[in-house]
Amino acid sequence: MAIKKVTIDKNVCAGAAVCEAICPEVFEVDEYSQVKKGVDLNQYEEQIKEAAESCPTQAISVEEE
Protein backbone atom coordinates (compact mmCIF):
# COMPACT_ATOMS: atom_id res chain seq x y z
CA MET A 1 0.00 0.00 0.00
CA ALA A 2 1.35 3.45 -0.90
CA ILE A 3 2.34 5.98 1.75
CA LYS A 4 0.38 9.21 1.50
CA LYS A 5 1.88 11.14 4.40
CA VAL A 6 4.36 10.80 7.29
CA THR A 7 3.81 13.03 10.32
CA ILE A 8 6.01 13.66 13.35
CA ASP A 9 4.32 14.79 16.57
CA LYS A 10 6.80 17.43 17.75
CA ASN A 11 5.17 17.49 21.21
CA VAL A 12 6.06 13.81 21.69
CA CYS A 13 9.34 13.46 19.75
CA ALA A 14 12.33 13.14 22.07
CA GLY A 15 14.92 13.56 19.31
CA ALA A 16 16.32 10.07 19.90
CA ALA A 17 17.22 9.83 16.18
CA VAL A 18 16.21 6.18 15.87
CA CYS A 19 14.25 7.08 12.73
CA GLU A 20 17.24 8.84 11.20
CA ALA A 21 19.45 5.83 11.94
CA ILE A 22 16.97 3.50 10.22
CA CYS A 23 16.11 5.73 7.25
CA PRO A 24 18.36 8.79 6.83
CA GLU A 25 17.00 9.28 3.30
CA VAL A 26 13.65 10.37 4.80
CA PHE A 27 14.26 11.54 8.38
CA GLU A 28 16.59 14.17 9.80
CA VAL A 29 16.89 15.14 13.44
CA ASP A 30 17.80 18.57 14.73
CA GLU A 31 15.89 19.45 17.88
CA TYR A 32 13.26 16.89 16.88
CA SER A 33 12.72 14.58 13.91
CA GLN A 34 11.56 15.97 10.58
CA VAL A 35 10.64 14.45 7.24
CA LYS A 36 12.88 15.72 4.45
CA LYS A 37 11.06 17.67 1.75
CA GLY A 38 10.72 16.24 -1.73
CA VAL A 39 11.50 12.62 -0.81
CA ASP A 40 9.58 9.85 -2.61
CA LEU A 41 8.10 8.21 0.49
CA ASN A 42 7.06 5.08 -1.39
CA GLN A 43 10.66 4.36 -2.33
CA TYR A 44 11.41 3.88 1.39
CA GLU A 45 8.10 2.39 2.54
CA GLU A 46 9.54 -0.51 4.54
CA GLN A 47 12.18 1.62 6.26
CA ILE A 48 9.60 4.30 7.16
CA LYS A 49 7.31 1.71 8.71
CA GLU A 50 10.24 0.21 10.63
CA ALA A 51 11.21 3.68 11.89
CA ALA A 52 7.65 4.38 13.03
CA GLU A 53 7.46 1.04 14.86
CA SER A 54 10.90 1.59 16.43
CA CYS A 55 10.27 5.15 17.63
CA PRO A 56 10.62 5.08 21.43
CA THR A 57 7.91 7.74 21.89
CA GLN A 58 5.67 6.60 19.00
CA ALA A 59 5.84 10.13 17.54
CA ILE A 60 5.74 8.98 13.89
CA SER A 61 2.42 8.47 12.10
CA VAL A 62 2.23 6.87 8.67
CA GLU A 63 -0.87 7.52 6.57
CA GLU A 64 -1.43 5.11 3.69
CA GLU A 65 -3.66 5.52 0.65
C-alpha positions in Angstrom: 0.0 0.0 0.0 1.3 3.5 -0.9 2.3 6.0 1.7 0.4 9.2 1.5 1.9 11.1 4.4 4.4 10.8 7.3 3.8 13.0 10.3 6.0 13.7 13.4 4.3 14.8 16.6 6.8 17.4 17.8 5.2 17.5 21.2 6.1 13.8 21.7 9.3 13.5 19.8 12.3 13.1 22.1 14.9 13.6 19.3 16.3 10.1 19.9 17.2 9.8 16.2 16.2 6.2 15.9 14.3 7.1 12.7 17.2 8.8 11.2 19.4 5.8 11.9 17.0 3.5 10.2 16.1 5.7 7.2 18.4 8.8 6.8 17.0 9.3 3.3 13.7 10.4 4.8 14.3 11.5 8.4 16.6 14.2 9.8 16.9 15.1 13.4 17.8 18.6 14.7 15.9 19.5 17.9 13.3 16.9 16.9 12.7 14.6 13.9 11.6 16.0 10.6 10.6 14.5 7.2 12.9 15.7 4.5 11.1 17.7 1.8 10.7 16.2 -1.7 11.5 12.6 -0.8 9.6 9.8 -2.6 8.1 8.2 0.5 7.1 5.1 -1.4 10.7 4.4 -2.3 11.4 3.9 1.4 8.1 2.4 2.5 9.5 -0.5 4.5 12.2 1.6 6.3 9.6 4.3 7.2 7.3 1.7 8.7 10.2 0.2 10.6 11.2 3.7 11.9 7.6 4.4 13.0 7.5 1.0 14.9 10.9 1.6 16.4 10.3 5.2 17.6 10.6 5.1 21.4 7.9 7.7 21.9 5.7 6.6 19.0 5.8 10.1 17.5 5.7 9.0 13.9 2.4 8.5 12.1 2.2 6.9 8.7 -0.9 7.5 6.6 -1.4 5.1 3.7 -3.7 5.5 0.7 
